Amino acid sequence: MAAIKAHGSLISTATNRVLVILYEKELEFEFVSVDMSTGEHKKDHFLSLNPFGQVPALEDGDLKLFESRAITKYVAYEYAGKGTQLIHQDSKKMAITLVWMEVEAQQYDPVASKLVWELGIKPMLGMVTDKAIVEENEAKLAKVLDVYENRLAHSKYLGGDCFTLADLHHLPTLQYLLGTQSQKLFDSRPHVSAWVADITARPAWLKVQALRKKH
Amino acid sequence: MATPVKVYGPPMSTAVSRVLACLYEKNVEFELISINMSKGEHKKPEFLKLQPFGQVPAFEDESISIFESRAICRYICDKYADKGNKGLYGTNPLAKASIDQWIEAEGQSFNPPSSTLVFQLAFAPRMNIKQDKVLIRQNEEKLSKVLDIYEKRLGEARFLAGDEFSLADLSHLPNTQYLVSGTDKGNLFTSRENVGRWWDEISSRDSWKKVVDLQKGA
């Protein structure tokens, strides 16, 4: 029986962020589906895992964690010896990775998530896309991706020479946006486009896609 | 003697003050270099080399240059682990994981509504920008829901991540300071018993008092 349990929903970007790292680190885990359509995530037994009533949550033995980016950091450090190395032990190298992890969380994700909601998830739920919100956020995303284009012209990956958490954290929202009109923002920037193609082709990410298709 | 650590930005910036609080907690000497944002200094090429998004703070330590206040704080705690408050970022991986969890909660759930309120209520009037009443009401409601969760959590533990003051609590200091001392929304915090107790305790730390003094002096 797996000591690691990942609780969440397969359409949730934050849940996918946790699943991909578990595959990257080649860890055995149990995926526990949370049925958000019946409000399971707001019920007491789930609130004991995440008091904000959001997915995902992780259990590793007695440890309980929420916030996908705290979970990925914990997994990357705790299982540093297994699977893909996603962090640096050297504090200066890790500092640069931390910078771009924050950039993803503070600059990229607020904008990308709005587009994922409007263009990716609303259609799935039969809701109407708000074109004004899409236009506003595509303009914002373009500015962020200009900074990325410049960064990736000088660095193979966002955090440095190797694939790290800084790149991994982008995968879930990226995947959604690649199926939408916003894909053009990535395609039109050569370094960004090459980076997207590289990281979305990683075997661990393909395993997350396979898990989504099975359910 | 040149101090290797440099912080760029005005102390009144919430993100800059987050970094200053961490440096004081860790007893790390630093040089604060002012950036004149009203003159657009933060959007000029020399500054964009340090921070490509044109925001404050930027940070240099010996040969490295980094940005994003929460990344800077984590770096300071890693590099200067043996200085000042040694437990600020936990002394073992499990403690660190719990602290990271609440730093993320701050960044993802607390910061968006609280920083909108700080801008609307504390900065907009000074900048002659018209306040958006709808935005204020919406974000007050969002922040209230977050603080209800904090109220429950702080009834179970003295600080957010456990029994000790940590980087998770520190991350909340800048926005809360403005809301409690500079706006009429302080009651969001003070009317909640555990949150009020927690705010009193974390804001009376010497390190935070030094930051507030710097803000007043600027």
Interface residues (C-beta under 8 A of the other chain):
Chain A: P51 F52 L63 L65 F66 E67 S68 R69 A70 K73 Y74 Y77 E78 S91 K92 M94 A95 I96 L98 V99 M101 E102 V103 A105 Q106 Q107 P110 V144 V147 N150 R151
Chain B: P52 F53 S63 I64 I66 F67 E68 R70 A71 R74 Y75 D78 K79 P93 L94 K96 A97 S98 D100 Q101 I103 E104 A105 G107 Q108 S109 P112 V146 I149 K152 R153
